[in-house]
Amino acid sequence: EGEIDKKLYLKATFNQTYSKFGGYIKTKKHNATGFFRTQIIDGKWWLIDPEGYKFWSTGITGAGKGNATKILNKEFLFTDLSNDKEASINLQNKKVFKRGGVNYYNLNLFRKYGSDWENIHEQVTIGRYKKWNINTFGAWSLAQKNPSIPYTLIVSTKKINIGNVEHTIDPFDSNFKIDLKNSLLTHKNKTNDPWLLGVFVHNEIHWGKNLEIPIEILKLKESACRQALESFFENKYISIDKMNQVWSSSFINFGDINSKIDLKNIKVRNDLKDFFKFYVDTYFLTVDREFRKVFPNHLYLGCRFYEKTHGNKIVRESAAKFCDVLSYNIYRYSLEKFDFLDGLNKPILIGEFHFGTGTHGVWGTGLRIAYNLKQQAELYKQFIYEASINSNIIGCHWFQWTDQPATGRFDGENFRIGFVSIVDKPYSNLIDATNYTTSKILEWRK
């Protein structure tokens, strides 16, 4: 199988319908900047590739990668590894064994391609992309040594819990700014890379509803965001007496403000809402400033909103002011009622979607379910069609490249959602669906 794949994919190229970047060469050529950018053409947003051609991003997250499954404290389930020749050879390979887990996908790649599996697999993955007419490496994909597929990067910093709101950011904390700067600088060598489509900063921050974070901050004693809240209200009211009069409260000073407030008071609610807007603006402004220092020529692709925060208008409007592209992780059967724009004329990249099946040895079905591989492919085609006719959407990235292990990844998630299986066999129905939809994008997007 390894030899067959090498013959099929190592010399594959995009067909003549596409530019070397995967753009549409049969369309009118637009201004070429040498980097990816966005443009409205005939009322629809498009990506423009470095050569000036229209580009619609068809991608897969984690391209070329698989998930490790934990073996720590459950070694009795994996006793075969001690007798596995290939496994024993790879015991020192951190891409196979890492943090008390084993990546069976990578182990199977070793079995398939031999000791040079990493280099061969990278080239086979690139060849598959070109043969399957997929033009973007989504978030968390393998790093191409010599890129020939447009790719995205994802930059992260430590997330924190603000009270009961988990996995969020304190944008006022100096440690956040330092962490952000350092994380961006680790990719400084990509600053002038024309193959870099853009950069996501963070994934699925939990913004909560408008009042949730301010209320939780009111409960805190010491933190940068708590100090920012006190300063915000002190700048607005000057004296605590004036604030007490509006809030019908009896705080001694601004440091005394706490969550024992009348949330039925519309003025209190509006003040907390105003602070939340300041909080969100501070986050996006901070990221934007640091991002432009490292990537002045590339697209800031947003923070990959997730379903529970899609409806937050304050967050959407703030993101639209600073991001070049708004990114959403959307697990729905249909985009027909995709109404999260609410009047915002910004391009959108869907960073994650999928339809999984409980077949082929993996019990998890995914966040949206298909009955079988054939229906999975049909749901894929329908989703891409609905995305392509939306004037704001400029691409969709499937989650993810491989099926997850039957025994679960780091958090136990075990979905049958891959373009390829754990043993690196492609799912032909899904590949045929991708070839079909890519060939139809221009027609559907007229």
Legacy VTK file of the C-alpha trace (Angstrom):
# vtk DataFile Version 3.0
C-alpha trace
ASCII
DATASET POLYDATA
POINTS 446 float
0.000 0.000 0.000
2.833 2.389 0.754
4.359 1.873 -2.686
0.969 2.302 -4.361
0.350 5.588 -2.537
3.788 6.891 -3.441
3.118 6.206 -7.137
-0.331 7.816 -6.935
0.502 10.957 -5.015
4.196 11.884 -4.894
4.095 13.679 -8.256
0.465 14.844 -8.161
-0.392 18.426 -9.181
-3.512 20.554 -9.194
-5.311 20.139 -12.510
-5.165 22.916 -15.103
-8.345 24.534 -13.774
-6.375 25.879 -10.813
-3.388 28.136 -10.218
-0.387 26.762 -8.367
-2.024 28.043 -5.161
-5.375 26.401 -5.944
-7.096 29.547 -7.208
-9.433 29.619 -10.217
-7.357 30.586 -13.279
-10.338 30.675 -15.641
-11.700 33.767 -13.905
-10.649 37.395 -14.310
-7.281 38.094 -12.718
-7.305 40.692 -9.961
-4.585 42.711 -8.270
-1.797 40.359 -7.223
-0.032 41.384 -4.007
2.075 38.253 -3.567
0.002 37.323 -0.498
-3.545 36.162 0.205
-6.098 38.922 0.676
-9.880 39.392 0.547
-12.040 41.333 -1.907
-15.709 41.888 -2.700
-16.442 40.947 -6.331
-19.964 41.384 -7.729
-21.378 41.588 -4.216
-19.613 38.469 -2.906
-16.542 38.117 -0.724
-13.622 36.140 -2.116
-10.110 35.269 -1.132
-7.598 36.377 -3.767
-4.514 34.194 -4.088
-0.974 35.641 -4.337
-1.165 35.558 -8.135
-4.456 37.477 -8.231
-6.932 34.636 -8.845
-10.218 34.044 -7.034
-9.767 31.473 -4.278
-12.375 29.664 -2.158
-10.798 27.801 0.735
-11.581 24.078 0.854
-9.652 22.647 3.772
-9.221 19.984 6.431
-8.013 20.601 9.981
-5.072 18.591 11.251
-4.000 17.717 7.712
-1.621 14.751 7.841
-2.000 14.298 11.599
-3.699 11.823 13.924
-4.617 11.858 17.607
-2.823 10.073 20.421
-4.801 7.953 22.867
-3.871 7.760 26.546
-2.257 4.594 27.830
-1.193 5.946 31.215
-2.900 4.003 34.022
-4.631 1.706 31.545
-1.623 -0.127 30.150
-3.475 -3.450 30.481
-5.508 -2.420 27.427
-2.370 -2.016 25.324
-0.281 -5.090 26.210
0.289 -5.804 22.500
2.640 -2.821 22.307
5.308 -4.597 24.352
5.446 -7.357 21.726
5.179 -5.031 18.734
8.461 -4.756 16.813
7.486 -1.512 15.085
6.293 -0.036 18.359
9.501 -0.940 20.184
11.586 0.701 17.429
9.553 3.882 17.833
9.569 4.054 21.618
11.863 7.091 21.477
9.877 8.817 18.711
7.836 11.549 20.378
5.482 11.672 17.399
4.389 8.127 18.209
4.762 7.985 22.005
4.172 11.205 23.906
2.873 12.217 27.339
1.716 8.764 28.320
-0.104 8.129 25.061
0.362 6.420 21.722
-0.460 7.842 18.284
-1.598 4.776 16.362
-1.958 6.750 13.142
1.732 7.659 13.178
2.666 4.136 14.225
0.710 2.797 11.252
2.472 5.273 8.967
5.782 3.807 10.146
4.477 0.346 9.322
3.353 1.590 5.923
6.346 3.642 4.787
9.264 2.540 6.939
11.869 4.604 8.782
11.478 7.646 6.478
7.707 7.707 7.081
7.536 11.383 8.102
9.035 12.736 4.861
7.139 10.307 2.641
3.850 10.929 4.441
4.228 14.710 4.099
4.658 14.400 0.327
1.816 11.882 0.032
-0.477 14.216 2.007
0.371 17.126 -0.293
-0.203 14.888 -3.313
-3.542 13.742 -1.971
-4.612 17.348 -1.515
-3.794 18.140 -5.126
-5.401 14.993 -6.509
-8.508 15.491 -4.368
-8.681 19.234 -5.262
-8.405 20.438 -1.665
-6.497 23.693 -1.429
-5.951 24.588 2.253
-4.237 23.034 5.252
-6.576 23.928 8.137
-5.623 24.587 11.749
-3.235 22.160 13.523
-1.950 20.647 10.278
1.530 19.239 9.736
4.173 21.790 8.821
5.283 21.539 5.206
9.055 21.770 4.858
8.685 23.314 1.416
5.072 24.505 1.203
3.114 23.848 -1.959
-0.362 23.898 -0.376
-1.760 27.127 1.145
-1.931 26.726 4.906
-3.197 28.390 8.058
-1.543 28.763 11.429
-3.213 28.820 14.822
-1.614 30.786 17.663
-2.701 30.269 21.251
-2.050 31.642 24.706
-3.032 30.310 28.087
-6.753 30.462 28.766
-8.066 31.091 32.265
-11.269 30.817 34.254
-12.877 34.091 35.260
-15.082 32.883 38.058
-17.526 30.399 36.562
-16.745 31.390 32.975
-14.130 28.890 31.817
-11.594 29.013 28.974
-11.547 32.761 28.519
-8.920 35.525 28.386
-7.958 38.404 30.657
-6.907 40.942 28.007
-5.730 43.399 30.665
-3.179 40.994 32.120
0.409 41.806 31.116
1.158 38.068 31.063
-1.416 37.632 28.314
0.293 40.275 26.187
3.722 38.726 26.749
2.418 35.225 25.973
0.669 36.482 22.832
3.755 38.288 21.589
5.985 35.257 22.186
3.506 32.884 20.534
3.320 35.051 17.423
7.093 35.417 17.270
7.561 31.638 17.157
6.180 31.896 13.603
8.201 34.935 12.564
9.937 32.876 9.861
6.563 32.742 8.062
6.256 36.532 7.808
6.981 36.662 4.077
5.599 33.265 3.071
3.088 33.629 0.193
1.672 30.161 0.994
0.421 31.327 4.396
-3.279 32.057 3.887
-3.740 33.540 7.346
-3.526 33.077 11.100
-6.145 32.147 13.667
-5.501 33.494 17.157
-7.132 31.237 19.770
-9.869 28.660 19.391
-13.342 28.735 20.920
-12.894 31.329 23.654
-15.851 31.165 26.040
-17.230 34.694 25.891
-20.439 33.919 27.724
-23.420 36.220 27.448
-23.063 39.975 27.784
-23.303 40.159 31.572
-21.705 36.857 32.591
-18.047 37.917 32.562
-18.647 41.342 34.221
-20.661 39.679 37.009
-17.925 37.101 37.569
-15.291 39.859 37.652
-17.334 41.637 40.340
-16.845 38.558 42.511
-13.054 38.646 42.202
-10.738 40.243 44.734
-7.527 40.702 42.754
-6.841 40.397 39.029
-5.979 42.628 36.115
-9.534 42.468 34.777
-10.887 43.370 38.223
-8.635 46.447 38.348
-9.737 47.356 34.810
-13.395 47.154 35.842
-12.837 49.434 38.825
-10.950 51.953 36.681
-13.642 51.807 33.998
-16.390 52.809 36.421
-14.220 55.327 38.238
-13.482 57.066 34.919
-17.181 57.098 34.113
-18.594 58.266 37.457
-15.591 60.069 39.037
-17.103 59.603 42.497
-18.547 56.502 44.122
-21.479 58.576 45.382
-22.613 59.302 41.836
-22.347 55.625 40.939
-24.276 54.610 44.078
-27.023 57.030 43.121
-27.382 55.470 39.640
-26.984 51.879 40.815
-29.058 52.315 44.012
-26.079 50.827 45.838
-24.040 51.710 48.924
-20.431 50.888 48.047
-17.762 52.631 50.087
-15.340 53.046 47.172
-14.720 51.603 43.714
-12.649 48.802 45.185
-15.692 47.820 47.233
-17.866 47.075 44.167
-19.162 43.504 44.252
-21.824 41.259 42.750
-24.499 42.224 45.294
-26.252 44.518 42.864
-29.734 44.975 41.467
-29.614 43.340 38.046
-33.200 44.421 37.444
-31.900 47.993 37.310
-31.548 48.722 33.592
-28.794 51.293 34.259
-26.727 48.675 36.094
-27.224 46.224 33.258
-26.251 48.824 30.660
-23.111 49.756 32.597
-22.026 46.121 32.845
-22.765 45.680 29.164
-20.614 48.734 28.353
-17.750 47.283 30.361
-18.096 43.968 28.548
-17.817 45.820 25.241
-14.653 47.516 26.542
-13.337 44.115 27.662
-13.933 42.523 24.244
-12.565 45.533 22.326
-9.428 45.433 24.464
-8.902 41.774 23.564
-9.269 42.228 19.806
-7.305 45.492 19.761
-4.426 43.865 21.666
-4.321 40.857 19.347
-4.591 43.026 16.246
-1.684 45.283 17.285
0.639 42.391 18.088
-0.446 40.422 15.027
0.333 43.262 12.583
3.844 43.611 14.007
4.702 40.034 13.021
2.352 39.489 10.056
1.878 42.838 8.274
1.070 41.120 4.966
-1.216 38.328 6.154
-4.840 37.852 7.142
-5.939 37.840 10.778
-8.560 35.062 10.703
-10.179 35.718 14.069
-10.633 33.469 17.085
-12.808 30.642 15.732
-16.128 31.411 17.422
-18.020 28.359 18.592
-21.739 27.675 18.575
-22.649 29.008 22.019
-21.169 32.446 21.349
-22.301 32.900 17.759
-25.257 34.953 18.936
-23.263 37.505 20.936
-23.617 40.718 18.941
-21.061 42.658 20.988
-18.366 40.065 20.322
-19.224 39.798 16.623
-19.157 43.565 16.097
-15.868 43.946 17.943
-14.276 41.127 15.955
-15.497 42.702 12.727
-13.640 45.923 13.578
-10.265 44.245 13.979
-10.239 40.893 12.163
-9.751 40.571 8.417
-11.927 37.449 8.435
-14.415 36.173 11.019
-13.981 32.460 11.715
-16.731 30.196 13.014
-16.765 26.542 14.085
-20.257 25.464 13.069
-21.726 22.031 13.635
-25.068 22.180 11.848
-26.752 20.135 9.180
-27.598 23.236 7.203
-26.387 26.804 6.709
-29.711 27.923 5.279
-30.500 29.859 8.472
-26.963 31.063 9.139
-27.903 34.432 10.640
-24.897 35.314 12.780
-23.809 38.171 10.521
-26.592 40.497 11.647
-25.682 43.133 9.078
-21.900 42.773 9.322
-20.335 42.882 5.881
-17.278 40.775 6.634
-15.873 37.634 5.029
-16.374 34.420 6.986
-14.277 31.260 7.102
-15.879 28.191 8.652
-13.016 26.678 10.625
-14.742 23.422 11.587
-17.712 21.296 10.546
-18.314 17.577 10.123
-20.771 14.703 9.932
-19.589 11.477 11.563
-20.667 7.860 11.390
-20.579 5.175 14.067
-18.907 2.726 11.707
-15.533 1.184 10.926
-14.537 0.303 14.481
-15.008 3.755 16.017
-18.069 4.190 18.213
-18.236 7.965 18.417
-20.464 9.427 15.706
-19.323 13.058 15.741
-21.117 16.262 16.674
-23.477 15.802 13.727
-24.420 12.284 12.655
-24.603 10.542 9.285
-26.092 7.062 8.988
-23.377 5.756 6.686
-20.480 6.852 4.480
-22.743 7.582 1.519
-24.981 9.925 3.525
-21.896 11.548 5.048
-20.741 12.494 1.544
-24.195 13.824 0.620
-24.333 15.962 3.768
-20.872 17.291 2.929
-21.997 18.302 -0.570
-25.125 20.019 0.735
-23.166 21.930 3.388
-20.563 23.179 0.898
-23.299 24.151 -1.567
-25.079 26.243 1.076
-21.782 27.810 2.134
-20.817 28.658 -1.442
-24.043 30.531 -2.181
-23.625 32.657 0.954
-22.016 35.897 -0.245
-19.908 36.261 2.930
-18.476 32.756 3.263
-15.034 32.326 1.668
-14.300 28.750 2.662
-15.007 25.701 4.846
-12.601 23.418 6.703
-13.692 19.894 7.661
-12.786 18.604 11.121
-10.649 16.456 10.802
-8.032 14.551 8.730
-8.136 11.161 10.514
-10.660 9.170 12.449
-10.049 9.510 16.155
-8.847 6.421 18.074
-11.535 4.036 19.323
-10.149 4.429 22.855
-10.412 8.216 22.610
-8.048 11.134 22.209
-6.761 13.209 25.191
-10.315 14.126 26.296
-11.961 10.827 25.381
-13.503 12.068 22.127
-13.596 9.176 19.632
-15.341 10.287 16.436
-15.425 8.517 13.046
-14.957 11.750 11.114
-11.766 11.363 9.094
-10.981 11.722 5.426
-8.687 8.765 6.162
-8.861 5.963 8.701
-6.414 5.171 11.500
-4.593 2.892 9.053
-4.414 5.748 6.512
-7.022 4.422 4.071
-8.985 7.243 2.368
-12.789 7.236 2.411
-13.667 7.379 -1.278
-17.205 8.748 -0.850
-15.946 11.835 0.955
-13.123 12.350 -1.535
-15.531 12.107 -4.480
-17.773 14.651 -2.738
-14.863 17.068 -2.337
-13.835 16.746 -5.978
-17.440 17.398 -6.998
-18.028 20.464 -4.804
-14.690 22.077 -5.668
-15.536 21.801 -9.360
-18.909 23.496 -8.734
-17.914 26.458 -6.541
-17.672 28.983 -9.397
-21.005 27.891 -10.845
-22.772 27.999 -7.489
-21.195 31.321 -6.529
-22.302 33.267 -9.616
LINES 1 447
446 0 1 2 3 4 5 6 7 8 9 10 11 12 13 14 15 16 17 18 19 20 21 22 23 24 25 26 27 28 29 30 31 32 33 34 35 36 37 38 39 40 41 42 43 44 45 46 47 48 49 50 51 52 53 54 55 56 57 58 59 60 61 62 63 64 65 66 67 68 69 70 71 72 73 74 75 76 77 78 79 80 81 82 83 84 85 86 87 88 89 90 91 92 93 94 95 96 97 98 99 100 101 102 103 104 105 106 107 108 109 110 111 112 113 114 115 116 117 118 119 120 121 122 123 124 125 126 127 128 129 130 131 132 133 134 135 136 137 138 139 140 141 142 143 144 145 146 147 148 149 150 151 152 153 154 155 156 157 158 159 160 161 162 163 164 165 166 167 168 169 170 171 172 173 174 175 176 177 178 179 180 181 182 183 184 185 186 187 188 189 190 191 192 193 194 195 196 197 198 199 200 201 202 203 204 205 206 207 208 209 210 211 212 213 214 215 216 217 218 219 220 221 222 223 224 225 226 227 228 229 230 231 232 233 234 235 236 237 238 239 240 241 242 243 244 245 246 247 248 249 250 251 252 253 254 255 256 257 258 259 260 261 262 263 264 265 266 267 268 269 270 271 272 273 274 275 276 277 278 279 280 281 282 283 284 285 286 287 288 289 290 291 292 293 294 295 296 297 298 299 300 301 302 303 304 305 306 307 308 309 310 311 312 313 314 315 316 317 318 319 320 321 322 323 324 325 326 327 328 329 330 331 332 333 334 335 336 337 338 339 340 341 342 343 344 345 346 347 348 349 350 351 352 353 354 355 356 357 358 359 360 361 362 363 364 365 366 367 368 369 370 371 372 373 374 375 376 377 378 379 380 381 382 383 384 385 386 387 388 389 390 391 392 393 394 395 396 397 398 399 400 401 402 403 404 405 406 407 408 409 410 411 412 413 414 415 416 417 418 419 420 421 422 423 424 425 426 427 428 429 430 431 432 433 434 435 436 437 438 439 440 441 442 443 444 445
